[in-house]
Amino acid sequence: MIILIGLVAAMSGLLIGYNTAVIAPALEFVTRDFALGPFTQGVAVSSVLFGGFVGALFSGGLIRRTGERPALFATALLFAVGGVGAALSESFLPWLLWRTVTGFGVGAATMVAPLYVSETVPSRVRGALVSIIQLTITLGILASYIAGTVWTPAQTWQPMLLVGAAPALLLILVIAAVPESPRWYLLHGRTAEAERAHRRLNGENGDPLPAQAADGAAGHWRDLFGGRNVMVLILATGLFAFANLSGIDAILYYAPVIFAEVGFGGAYGPILATVAIGVINVIATLIAMALIDRLGRRPLLIGGLVPMAASLIVLAVVLANGQGAAWSNIVAVACLGLFVLAFGISLGPLPYVLMSELFPLALRGAGMGIASATAWGVNVLVSLTFPVLVEEFGLALVLGSYGVISIAALLFVLALVPETRGRSLELIEANLASGRPVRDLGLPLAAPARSG
């Protein structure tokens, strides 16, 4: 059953990654066919991201009413319908509408998939399995870049978008074979169904069924903004905001444009360099998956943020002072590769893992919905403004600003992020209920709370 849960994570991540990043190779031809300018290019890129914001924001309420499996099924349908609709569009407005519909699926999947995985697998593999989502996001991004190399000679974008709907069909089949989350049943007072689902998932092994009060009352989203819960909300939303403000979205979605700017010429130069970045992104996420349940969450975050900040600041200096020279092009590409590698082992997978662990059960759906919506809202901001900011201030200053933001993210992590490796969701929730600072939510119950 763990394999099937892993497939849910994998297909969800693949759909998210492909359908968000496919705009990178498609943008040149979409711009040509719909006569887009810098601002409308930003609108084209950010349409699926705006849909992601809406989908993430409202998926928590859907889960609360219907359960996690029906919500996963709905996201798969949105991917399928949105991809086909966009591929068949003959003018910009319908194309924009269908890309936004795809975005609804993107946003819902980024919230529902990690929630479902975290609640249905043993704690000893929770970090790695939730990280499968980020791994397959990177694989989806890479697949979209490869699709660009396939259809760039034909100078067409429609097949690129149509391919993005295909994994949704497999996701529907896998969802039909897995049970609902036992914790969702418990939250709604359906103890017998929770026990049956738990046995299907774990047999006699794995974590015991949590002794959760089954009062049938999920918490209200307003509860996130008061008392102990607000710091968890700040931590989860902050991590996603920093992840997107770091500049990763601009680099992934506008990669061919950036590579053309740093000196890759010809019809294939930018897109092939973009594929190389996609490969690095996948390798980095594989490294993170191997280490996340061995080294822990904090070491990976800290170890990734330092080179992220350094690489972008060096890149900005090179672009400002040595652009055009052969050595500067090599340094620029190396900096971009290092940034993507460092992001892939830190701010790429870790926000998904931590948000699925830290919110209390009664508020997990609402909290993860707000955190995911924050990610997509900031993503919209970055993607919409990037071409305009580059035109106004230059690529060097924009990328340098992202480097400064990565420094701020490092300070945020040092101050607030707890270590949750190997801890059960119930222990983390008990620590939160006891009033521990958010930085200490992964400590054993018997350990004394830190002062301050």
N, C-alpha and C positions, 0 to 999 in steps of 0.2 A: 504493500500500500504506500510505503514511503516513496517508491519509484513513481507512482501515479501522482502523489503530491508534488514531487519534483517536476513532473511534466506540466502540472498546472502552473508552477512558478516559471518554468522554461518557456512555455508558449505565451504566457502573459508578458514576460520580459521581451521576447522576440517581437511581439506585436507592438509593444511600446517603442522599442528602439528603431525598428524599421520605419514605422509610420511617422515618427517625429523627424528622423534624420534624412529620409528620402528626398526632402526638399533641397538638400545640398546639391546633389547631382541634377535634380530636376529644375532648379531655379532658373538657370540660364534659358531653358526652352520655354518654361512658363512665362518668364519675363518677355521673351520674344513674341509668343503667341497672344498674350493679353496686353502687350505694350505697357509694362509696368515701369514706374519710376522708383527712386530710392525709398520713398515712404511706402508705396504700395508693395514693393518687394518685402519690406518689413511686415506689412499686413499679411502677405501671403505666407511668410515663414511663421508668423505668430498665430495664425488662425487655429491650427491644431493645438497650439499651446493654450490659447484662450479657452478652447473647448476642454482641455485638460483641467484648467482651473475650475470650470463649472462642474465637470464630471466628478472631480475629487471632492468638491464642497458638498455636493448633494448625495454622494454615494453612501455616506455614513447613515443618513436617514433611511435610505433604501435597505441597507443591511439590517438596521434595527427592526424594520417591519417584516422583511421577507427572509432573512438569512443570508449567509455568505455564498452558498452555491447558486441561488437564483441571481444574485448580483453579478457573480462571475459569468453566468450564462448571458445576462444582458450585455455585459461588456463585449463578449465575443460577437454578439449580433451587431453591436455598434461598429466594431472594426470591419466586419464583412460588408455591411450596407454602406458605410462611409467610403471605404476604399473603392467599391464598384461605382458608386455615384460620382466621386471625384474623377475617376478615370474616364467616365462617359460625358463629362461636362464639356460644353462647347463655348462657354463664356465665363468670365471671371467670377461673377456673383454666385452662380450655382456651384462653381468649383470651391469658392470660399465657404459656402454653406456646408457642402459635403466634407470638406476638410475639418470644419468645426465639429461636425457629427463624429468623425473619427476621433477628434480630440476628446469628446465625451467619454469614449471608450478608453483612451489613453489615461485620462485622469482617474477614472474609476478603477482601472487595473492597477495603477500605482498605489492605490490605497487598499483595495480588496485583496489582491494577491498576497502581499506580505502579511496582512492580517490573518488570512486563512492559513497560510503556511506556518506562521508562528504559533497558532493555536492548535495545530494538529500534529506536530512532530515533536519528538523528544528534545529536551533542552540541550543534550550533548551535541546535537547536530543542527540546532536551530539557526545559529549564525551562518553556517555554510549553506543551508537550504534556502534561507531568505536571500542570501547573496547570489543564489542561482538567478534570481530575478535580474540583478544588476549584470551578471555575466551575460545572460541572453539579451539584455538591452544592448550591451556592447556588440554581441553577435548580430543583432538586428541592425545596428548602425553600420557595421561592416558589410552586411549583406546589401544594405541600401547603396553603399558606395560601389560595391561590385556590380550591382544592377546598373549603376551609372556608367560603368565602363562597358557594359554589354549594349546599352541603348544610346550611348553618346554618339556612335557613328551614324545612327539613324536620326539623330537630333529630335528625339521624341520623348515625352515624359509620361504618356498615358500608361504604357506597360509597367513602368516603375511603380505607379500607384496601385495598379491592379494586383500585382504580385503581393502587395502588403496585406491584402484581404485573405490570402490563402491559409495562413496558420490559424485563423479564427475557426475554421472548420474542424481542425484537429482538437483545438481547445474545447469545443462543444462536446466532442466525443469523450474526452478525458473527464470533463466535469460530470458527465452522466455516470461515471464509474466510481466516483469518490463520495464519501458521506459528508453530511453537514458537520460543522465544527461542534464538538461536544460542549465547549464552553458557551457557544451561542445557545444551545439547548438549555444548559444550566441557568443561564441568565434569564431565560423565559420560563423557568419553573418546570421544564420537561425532563425530569431526572431520568426516567426509564429510557427515553430516546438518547439522552446523553451517554448513558452506560452502553447502549448498543453501538453507538457511533464510536465510542472509545475502544470497545473490543475489536471492532472492524479495523481500526487504525493501528492498534498496538498489540492486540492479543493479550498475552499475560506479561509482556515485556514493556519497557519504556516507563515514562513517568506515570504515577498513579492518577486516577481521575481526581481533579482538585475538589476539595470539600468546600465548594463555593455555595454561599447562601442562595437558594433558588427562590427568590421572592417575586420573580416575574417582572421586575421593574428595572429597566435600563436607566442609567443616569441621563440627565438632560445636558445639552451642550453648554448651557449657562454655568454648570458646575465646573467647567474647565477654567473659568476666569476668576475663580476665587480659591482661597485657602491653599492647600498643599499642591493642588493640581495645576495651578497657574505656572509654576516653575517648570513642570514637565512640558507644558505647552510651549513655554518660551524656549526651552532646550530643543524640542523637536522642530518647531517652526524656524528657529534660528539656524539649526544645522542645514535645513533645506534652503533657506534664504542664502546662506553663505555658499552652499554648493553651486547655486545657480549664478550668484553674483561674482563667483570666481572667474567667470569668463568661459567656462567649458562649453556652454551652449552656443556662444558666438563662434568658438573655434570649430565645433562639430557641424553646425548648420551652415556656416559660411566658409568652411575649410577651403574649397577651391578658390574662392575670392582671396582669402588670406595668402594662400600659396602663390597665387599669381602676383600678389603684391610683393612677396619676399623674393621673387625672382624665378619661379617655375614658369616657363613659357610653353608655347605650343598647344595643340588641341588636347593632348593627353597628359601633359606635365602636371597640372593642378589636381586632376582627378586621381592620377596614380599616386601622387604624394598623399592625397586624402585617404586612399585605401591603406597606405602604410600607417597613418595615424589610427585608422580603425583596427588594424592588427595589433598595434601597441596597446590600444584600449582593452582588447580582449585578453592579451597576455597579462596585463596588470590586474584585471579582475580575477583571473585564474590564480594569480599569486595571493590576492586578498582572500579568496575562498580557502586556500590551503592554510592560511595563517590566522584567520579570524577567530577560530575556536581553539587555537594554540597560544598565540600571543595576546589576544584580547582586542577590545575595541579601541581603547585609548592609545596604545602604542602605534597602531596603524594610522589613526587619525593624526597624531602628532608627527609621526615619521613621514607622512605624505604631505602635510601642509607646509613644512619647511622648504622642500624642493619646489613645491608649487609656486610659492611666493618668489623664491630666488630666480626661477626660470623665467617668469614673466617680467620681472624687473630687468634682468639681463637682456631679454628680448627687446624690451622697450628701448633700452640704451643703444643696442645694436641698430635697431630700425631708425632711431633718431640721428645716429652719427655715421653709420657705415653702410647704409643701404645702397645696393648696386654692386658692391665689391663681392668677389667670389667667396672670400672668407666669411663675409657677413651672412650670405645666404646659407652657408653650412651651419654657422652658429645659430641662425634663426630657426632652421629646421630641427636642430638638436634641442633647442629650448622648447619648441612646441612638443616634440616627442617626450621630453622629460616631464613636462607639465601634464600631459595626458597620462603618462605612466604613473606619476605620483597621485593624480586625481583618482585613477582607477583602483588604487589600493587604499584610499582613504575616504574622501568626500563622495566618491561614487557609490559604493555599497553601504557604508556605515550609517547614514541617516535612515535608510530603509530598515536596517536591523534594529537600531535603537528605538525608532518610533514604534515598532511592533512589540517591543519589550517593556517600555516604561509606563505607558498609560494603564490605569486600572481597568479591569474587565468591563465594568459598567459604562465606562467612557471611552473605551478603546476605539470603537467605530467613529465616534464623533471627533475624538482627538486626532486620529490618523487622517480623517477627512480634511480637517483644517490644516494639518501639517502638509499633506499632499497638495492641497489647494494653494498654500503658500509657495510651494516649489514651482507650480505651474504659473502662478501669478508673477513671480519674479522672472521666470523664464520668458513670459510674454514681454515684460519690460526690457530685458536684455536683448531679446531677438528683434523687437520692434525698433529699438533705438540704436542698435549697433551700426547699421549702414549710415544712418544720419549722423551719429557721433563721429564715425570715421571720416565722413565727408567734411565735417566741420572742424575737427581737432586733429585728425591724422591717426593712423593705426598705432603708432608708438605710444602716444599719450593714453589712448583707450586701454591698450593691453597693460601698460604700467599701472593704471588705476585698478585693474583687476588684481594685479600683484599686491597692491596695498591692502585690498579687501581680504586677500588670503592671509595676510599678517594679522588682521583683526580676527579672522576665523580661528587662527591658532590660539590667540589669547582667550577667546570664547571657550574653546575646547578645554584648555588648561584649567579654566575656572569652574566649569559646570559639568562636563561629561563624566558619568560614572563608569566603572568597569563592571559589566554584567556577564562576562564569560562564564558559562556553566551554571548560572543562577536560574532557578525556576521563575516563571512569571508570577507565581503566588508569593514567593519570597520578596521579590521586588515590590509587589503591591503592598505586602505587609510592612516593609520598610517605609514606604510612602505614607501609609496610614498612621505609622508610629511617629511621624513628624521628622524623620531624618532629612537632612539637606539633600537636594537632588544629586549632588556630587557623590553621596554615600549610599545610593539606593542599591548598589550591588554588594554591600557588606553583609556578612553573616548576621543573623538576628542577634546572636549573643555578643557581637562586638559592640563596644561603646560608640555612640555617635560622636562625630567630630564636632568640636566647638566652632561657632561661626557659620 
